[in-house]
Amino acid sequence: MTPEITPSDATLGAVIGNVRLNALDDEAFAAIEEAWHAHAVLVFPGQNLSLEEQVDFSRRFGPLERSLSSNHVEDDPAIIHLSNVKKDGSLLPADHSVSMLLKGNNRWHTDSSYKRIPAKASLLSAKIVPEIGGETAFADMRAAYDALDAAMQEWLADKIAVHSYAYSQGKVGGTKAITPEEWDDLPPVEQPVIRTHPATGRRNLYIGRHASHMVGEDLDESRRLLEELCAEACRPPRIHIHKWQVGDLVIWDNRCVLHRGLGHPPDQPRHMVRTTVAGDSDDANEWVA
């Protein structure tokens, strides 16, 4: 099959049709990877992949990250469950530690920027979707960088931000689901504010809720600037919103895309499965599954 690529009206995102992700030949995968580099977010409607099939497709992009213990319930630590549904079918209360952890996902972020080697890609599939809400929004940090004036691009060129999961989760009260051992493995890390994509050569902002402040700058002032940059970056036409249907799978490029959940009523179930492709590095990555 030759994948059919339909770009969104935004500066990122495309829907991919005429393809089965559990039966891809190398030529079809190459076309998908090329489209991913161009559009940064790809939507595959109605794939209905099993957990094993999602893992297999994800591994074509690279090694997978090991998830936090609060997120995985299978033997395979690469499988992350983002769900308010308990094993007996009842829903987690809004004040449960896992609910508070998930609450943070409703703010703009890039997955694993708080790790020494941040994530390359995330793949999310829908198992249960709420009747109201539950969409995921994506923001194009390539186009956001392009929209900055030349003076700001130059000023940010060598800036470093400190990314901290304790900082971001502390702002939403979502720290209790993480084990003490995991917190020991999640110290603050430094990431450049401007990154160059290794496949496309395009520059992009690398910010989001995990970015606490800038190194060498006033703490409060740099936090204000990071929040302003994020708010301005995440505006149309740089936004694509996906309304989930059961069986959909979406892959996005964490190196140049921010995303956020748009929330849903707490009395409605939502169960998503995520696999995360580890970042490229010659160094050992303690978070690889």
N, C-alpha and C positions, 0 to 999 in steps of 0.2 A: 504494500500500500504506500502511496505517496501522501504524506501529511498535508492537510488543507489548512492554511494559516490565514486567519481573519484578524487583523490588527484592531485594537480598540480605538476609540476616539481620543484617548489620552496619549501622553507621550510615552507610555509604557503599556504592556499587556497585549496579549493576543490569545484567541481561542483556537485550539488545534482540533481539527476533525479528521475523519477518515483514517483512524489509527487505533490499534489496540496495544496498550502499553505492556501487556503480558505476552506479546508475540511480535516483538520488534526485530527486524533485521538490522544489520549495521548501517545500511544506507539510510533507512528511516530514522534511526537514532541520530545519525550525523545531521540530518535535516532539522530534527528537533533541537539538537544542541546549538546549531547555527541560529535558529529562531529565538532560542533562549538568550543568547548573547545579544541579539538585536533588540528584543522586546522586554527582557529582564523578568517578566512574569508570564507564564503560560498556563492556560486553563484547559483541562482535559475533561469535558463533560461525560458523565455516565460511565466511567470506567469500572466501577465496582470491584476494585482490586482486593484480593485477600491481603492479609498482613505480610505474608511471605512474598507475594507478587510486588507489593509496594517496596519492600526492602530490596528485592532483586533489581527493580527499576532504579531505585535511588542509588544503588552501588555502581551503576554505570557512570555516575558523575564523580565518584570517588569514595574513599572510606567514610564510614558513618560515625557520627559522634555517639558517645554513651550518654544517656539521659540522666537527669537527677532522679534519685530514688523515689521522689514524690510523684513522678510522672509515669514510671513504667511498672507494669504488673505482669509482664511475660518474662520468660527466661531470657529473651533477647533484649538487652539493654538499649539497643538502637531504636526500639519502638516506644514512642512517647504518646501517652493517652492524655488528651486535654478534654476533660469531661466533668460534668456535674452529676453524672449518673453513677450510683453505687451498684455493686454486684447484684443486689436484690431488686434493682429497678427503681428504687426510691431516689430522691434527689438530695444532694448535699445541701445543708443549710447555708445561707449566705455568709454566715460568720465562721464557717469551717475553715481550717488552716489552708486547705487546698483551694477552696473558693477564693480566699484572699490572695493566694498565689496567682490564680488565674486572672484575678482582677487587674493585675499589672499589665496583662496582654492587651488591654483596651487603650493603652497609650502607645504612641508611635515609638517603634524600636526596631533594631535589627538583631536577629537571634545570635546569642553567644558573643556579642561584642565585648562582654565582660570577661571572656576567657583569653588566655595568653595567645592562643591561635584561634581567631574568630571564625565562625562558620562560613562556608562557601555558599551553600544552598539549603533551603528547606522545602519539604514536600508535605502537603497537608491534604488529607482525604476526609470526606464527610461520611460518617456512619449514622448519626442521628442529627437532624437539624430542627431548630425551633420553628414554630409557626410564624413568630414575629421576631425580627432582628436576626442577629447572629452572623451578619455579613463580615467580610474581611476587606479592609481598604489597604491599598498599596500606593506608595509615593515614590516618584522617580527622583533619586538624588543626583543623577547625571544632569537632567534638565534643570534641577534646582541649582547646581553649580553653574551651569551655563547662564542662568538668569541673574547671578550676582554681578555687581559692577566690578570693573577691573581692579579698583582699589581694594575692595573687600577680598577678591580672589588672591591678590598679592599678599594682603595682611594674614590671611588664613593659611597661606602656602606651607609654612613651617610650624604651624600650631599643633600641639599635642593635647589630647583630652584624656582625662582619667575616667575609665569606665568601671563601674562598681555595681554588682548585683545587690549588695547590701544597701547601697544608696537608693537604687531604683525601687527595690521591693520594700524598703523601709518607708517610702513615701506613700505606699498603699496598704501598709500593715500586713505584707505578705511574706514574712520571714520565718514563721514558725514551722512550715512544712519542710524546711531544709535541715538536714542533720548537721550536728556540730562538725563531723568529719568532712562533710561537703563544704561547709563554710571555710574550713581550714584550707581547702583546695581552691577557694574562690577569692583570693586577695584582689584588690584593685589592680588594674592593668592600664598601660598607656597605649593609646591608638592615635594615629594621625587623623586630624580633622578632614584633610583632603587625601583621598586615595586615587590611584590610577588603576583602572581595571586591567588585569593582566592579559585578557583575551582581546579586548577592544581598544585599549589605549585611552579610553575616555576618562576624564577626571570626574570625581563626584564627591559630594559631602558624605562624611561618615559620622553621623551624630545619632540622636534618639535618646530615649529615656534613661539608658544606662550611662550616658555621658554626664558625669558629675560636674566637672569644671575643667578649665584649661591650665596646663602646667605653666607656671611663671606669671600668671595673670591674677588679678584680684578675684578672690573666690566668688563673692556675690555678683560682681560685674560679669565675670565669665559665665556664670550660670544663667544670668539674665540674657546674655548674648546667645548662648546655646539654645535657650528656649525660643528666642526670637527667630533664630535661623531655622529652627524646626517648624515653627508656626508658619513662616513665610514659604518654606520649601514645600510643605504639605498642602498645597492649594491647587485647584484646577488651573491649567489642563494637565497637571502632573499627577493626578489621582485617578486610580482605577478601582472600582468597588465591585467585588464579586458576591452575588447572591447565591448561596449554596443550595445545591440539590443533592440528595443522597447519592453517593457513588462518584461525585466529582473529585478530581485531584488537581491541585494547583502546585506548581513549582515556582519559586522566586529566588532571585540572586541576592543573598544577604550582603554582598559586597557593595551594592549600589542601590538597594531598595529598602525603604522603611515600610513597616506594615503595622496594622492594629486591628483588633476586633472591635466591632461597633456595638457590642453588648446585646443582651436579650433579657426578657423577663426571667427572674430567678426560679419561677415556678414552671418553666419549660425546659425539657431536656435538650442537651447539646453534647454530642460526642464526636470528637475529631481525633484523627491519628496522624502524628507527625513523625517523619524521619528527617534527620539533619545531616547534610554532607559536611564533613570536616574541612577546615581551611587547608589550603596548600602550604606545605612547609617542609623543609629538610630536617627540621627538628622533631624529636619524639613528641607526640601529643598525648598527654595523659588522659584526654577525654575521648579518644577513639575507642569505639566498641570492639 
